[in-house]
């Protein structure tokens, strides 16, 4: 009997994507894929376009890690904006 991963936000999902003309596979938790798709839509980009932007700025970091950090930073920035009182 094989243990199948539980469905939900912690389930790791592998996607193939084309970045800078070459195909690569990225494994991320389902919650991160959903967040990346939402961010891409909000920014008017395709998912591949958003991943390419993060890829271009990641330096030597692992792409999956860079994408997780990107999502976290966007979430934190949004939370901070929401906490600020509106100007009078």
N, C-alpha and C positions, 0 to 999 in steps of 0.2 A: 504494500500500500504506500502511495506517495502522498506526502503532505503538500497540498496545494496552498499557495499564499492566500491569506484571507482577503476578500474584497474590501476595498476601502482606501482611504487617503495614504496609508503607509505601504501599500502594495507597489513594488517596483515594476515599472513598465519601460520597455525598451522601444525607442522610436528610431527609425532611419530617417535622416534628413540630409539635404544637400547644402553644404556650406562652401563658399568660394570655389564652386565647380566640382567639389568632390563629395562623395557620399560617405557619411559617417553614422554610427549608431551611438545613441545616448541613452543611458539608463537613469531614470529619475523616479521618485515616488509619484504616484498618481496626483497627489495634491499639488506638487510642483508643476506638473504638466498643465493642470487646469489653471493654475495661477499664471503661467507663462502665456497660455492662450488668451486669458482675460487681458493681460498687460498688452500683448500684441494688438488685440482688437482696440483697446483704449488708445494706443499710440498710432493706430492706422497702419499697422505693419502685418505682414504674414508671420506665422510662427518661425519660418525659416529665416526671414529678414531680422527678426528680433534675436534669434540665436546667433546669427552672423554678427550682429552688433556686439553682443556679449563676447563672442569668440575673438573679435578684433581687439577688444580691450582687456582680455584676461591675463596677458603676460604669460608667465610660465605655469599658471594654475591649471589644474584639471578642468576640462570643460563642464562636466557635471557639477563639480563643486562651485565653479564660477556662476553657473546658472542658479544654484541654490542660494548663493550669497546675493546675487542680483535680486531674486524674488524677495528675500528677507529685507534687503535695503529698501526696496520699493514699498513693502508693507510697513516698515518702520517710518518711512517718510510720510506715508499717508496717515498713519496713526498720529504722528506729531502735528501734521496740518489740522487734523480733526480736533486736537486738544486745544489749539490756539483760539483765544476768544476773537470774535469778529471785531474789526476796528469800529470805533464810534463815529 
